[in-house]
Amino acid sequence: MAKKIIILGGIGNGSVIAAAIVDANRRGNREWEFMGYLNDRIEAGGNIESWTVLGKLADWEHFAGKDCYFINTIYRIDGQQQRIDLFESLNIPGDKLATFIHPLSYIAPNARLGPGTVLMPFAAVSASSVLGQGCLVMVGATVLHNTIIGNYCHLAAQCCVGANTSIAEGVHIGLNASTRENLSIGKNSTLGMGSVLTKDMGENEIWAGNPARFLRTAK
């Protein structure tokens, strides 16, 4: 019997991941069943793209007792640490976080995904790479071999992370951005969409361009 997923969030990362879970079911993958959202801005009983808002974020314990599991999608570029702190304040245990791997994605046999991590269609995680808790690897994103990615990272659609890269917690890699191999990216930093990173990034930095250059410090 399929295990039940509730998504923390709404339109954006939450709604596209919900659609991917439904698509996986249509393709015969019945490991997970999407149940609805927890959202602090929309009252329980409301709808997000035809799916029900089941309650507030703090209501997760009620649903955990009903054998539900959770995916957190409430991330942002500036203020990422606040969003991480919000999620961690809920104290959802790792064994109640759903690791969703869409059947059209690829993960190497010796790669590892932390609890709550999502692999969307056509995403790829190569040999000996490790992703932490709560990472979102969106459609067509690629993680090359021997890369270590911390908790709560967001790899946007079509981005490519080079081999032997070290990415700290809370990093955002933008749409269609690329990183050279053997780089390090500091905590809560952002690489803008379409950028090509050829140098290390420090903590809380925002870079963009080709080649990518430092723009400012994240708020």
C-alpha positions in Angstrom: 0.0 0.0 0.0 1.3 3.5 -0.9 2.7 5.7 1.9 1.1 9.1 2.3 2.9 12.3 1.6 2.0 15.8 2.9 3.9 18.7 1.5 4.9 21.7 3.6 4.4 24.7 1.2 2.2 25.6 -1.7 2.4 27.0 -5.3 6.0 26.7 -6.6 8.2 24.0 -5.4 5.4 22.4 -3.5 2.9 22.2 -6.4 5.4 20.9 -9.0 6.5 18.2 -6.6 2.9 17.3 -5.9 2.3 17.0 -9.6 5.4 14.8 -10.0 4.1 12.4 -7.3 0.8 12.1 -9.1 2.7 11.5 -12.4 4.8 8.8 -10.8 1.5 7.1 -9.7 0.2 7.2 -13.3 3.4 5.6 -14.5 2.8 2.6 -12.1 5.0 3.8 -9.2 2.8 3.5 -6.1 5.3 4.0 -3.4 3.9 7.4 -2.4 0.4 9.0 -2.5 0.1 12.8 -2.3 -2.5 13.8 0.3 -2.4 17.6 0.4 -0.6 20.6 2.0 0.3 22.1 5.3 0.3 25.9 4.8 0.3 28.8 7.2 -1.2 31.3 4.8 -4.3 29.4 3.6 -6.9 28.1 6.0 -7.6 24.4 6.3 -10.1 23.3 3.8 -8.8 25.7 1.2 -7.3 24.5 -2.1 -4.0 24.9 -3.9 -4.4 23.9 -7.5 -7.2 21.5 -6.7 -5.4 19.9 -3.7 -6.6 20.5 -0.1 -4.8 22.4 2.5 -5.0 20.1 5.5 -3.8 22.5 8.2 -1.0 24.7 9.5 2.7 23.6 9.6 2.4 23.0 13.3 -0.4 20.4 12.7 2.2 17.9 11.3 2.1 15.8 14.5 -1.6 15.1 14.1 -1.0 13.7 10.6 2.2 11.8 11.6 -0.1 9.8 13.8 -2.0 8.8 10.7 1.1 7.3 9.2 1.8 10.3 6.9 5.3 11.5 5.8 6.4 15.0 4.9 8.4 17.0 2.3 9.4 20.5 3.1 9.4 22.9 0.1 9.5 26.3 1.9 12.8 27.7 0.7 13.9 31.1 -0.6 17.0 32.9 -1.8 17.3 35.7 0.6 16.2 34.7 4.1 17.0 31.0 3.6 18.3 30.6 7.2 15.0 31.9 8.5 13.1 29.2 6.5 15.5 26.5 7.7 15.0 27.6 11.2 11.3 27.6 10.7 11.3 24.0 9.5 13.7 22.8 12.2 11.6 24.4 14.9 8.8 21.9 13.9 11.0 19.0 15.1 9.8 16.6 12.5 12.0 13.5 12.9 14.0 12.2 10.0 12.1 9.0 9.8 8.9 11.0 9.0 10.4 12.7 6.0 9.6 11.3 2.6 12.4 10.7 0.1 10.8 10.9 -3.3 12.6 9.6 -6.4 10.6 10.1 -9.6 10.8 6.9 -11.8 12.2 9.0 -14.7 15.2 10.2 -12.7 18.6 8.5 -12.3 20.5 7.8 -9.1 23.8 5.9 -9.1 23.8 2.7 -6.9 26.4 4.1 -4.6 24.9 7.6 -4.3 23.1 8.5 -1.1 20.1 10.8 -0.5 19.1 12.1 2.9 15.6 12.0 4.3 13.2 14.4 2.8 15.1 14.8 -0.4 13.4 14.9 -3.8 14.6 13.8 -7.2 12.4 15.2 -10.0 12.0 13.8 -13.5 15.2 13.6 -15.6 17.3 14.6 -12.6 20.5 12.7 -12.2 22.8 12.0 -9.3 26.1 10.4 -10.2 28.4 7.9 -8.5 29.5 8.4 -4.9 27.6 11.7 -4.5 25.9 12.4 -1.2 22.9 14.7 -0.7 21.8 15.8 2.8 18.4 16.1 4.3 15.6 18.0 2.6 17.3 18.7 -0.8 15.2 19.5 -3.8 16.8 18.4 -7.1 14.4 19.8 -9.7 13.6 18.7 -13.3 16.7 17.9 -15.4 19.2 18.9 -12.7 22.5 17.0 -12.7 24.9 16.2 -9.9 28.2 14.8 -11.1 30.3 12.2 -9.3 31.8 12.5 -5.8 29.9 15.7 -4.9 28.8 16.4 -1.4 25.7 18.5 -0.8 24.5 19.7 2.6 21.0 19.9 4.0 18.2 22.0 2.5 19.8 22.8 -0.8 17.8 23.6 -3.9 19.1 22.7 -7.3 16.8 24.4 -9.9 15.7 22.9 -13.2 18.5 22.1 -15.7 21.4 23.1 -13.5 24.6 21.1 -13.5 26.9 20.7 -10.5 30.4 19.6 -11.5 32.2 16.6 -10.0 34.0 16.7 -6.6 32.0 19.8 -5.6 31.4 20.6 -1.9 28.1 22.5 -1.3 27.2 23.6 2.2 23.7 23.8 3.8 21.0 26.0 2.3 22.6 26.7 -1.1 20.5 27.6 -4.2 21.8 26.8 -7.7 19.7 28.7 -10.2 17.9 27.6 -13.4 20.4 26.3 -16.0 23.4 27.3 -14.0 26.6 25.3 -14.0 29.6 24.9 -11.7 33.1 23.8 -12.6 34.4 20.7 -10.8 36.4 20.8 -7.6 34.8 23.9 -6.2 33.3 24.7 -2.8 30.1 26.8 -2.2 29.5 28.3 1.3 26.4 28.1 3.4 23.2 29.8 2.3 24.7 31.1 -0.9 23.0 31.5 -4.3 24.3 31.1 -7.9 22.0 33.0 -10.3 20.2 31.4 -13.2 22.3 30.7 -16.3 25.5 31.4 -14.4 28.8 29.6 -14.9 30.7 29.3 -11.7 34.5 28.9 -12.0 35.6 30.0 -8.5 34.7 29.1 -4.9 31.9 31.0 -3.2 31.8 32.0 0.4 28.9 31.9 2.9 25.8 34.0 2.3 27.0 35.2 -1.1 25.0 35.8 -4.3 26.9 35.4 -7.6 25.7 35.6 -11.2 27.0 35.9 -14.7 29.3 34.0 -17.1 31.7 33.7 -15.6 29.9 34.2 -12.3 31.0 37.1 -10.1 30.1 38.2 -6.6 27.0 40.5 -6.6 26.1 41.0 -2.9 25.7 39.3 0.4 22.4 37.6 1.1 20.1 39.3 3.5 
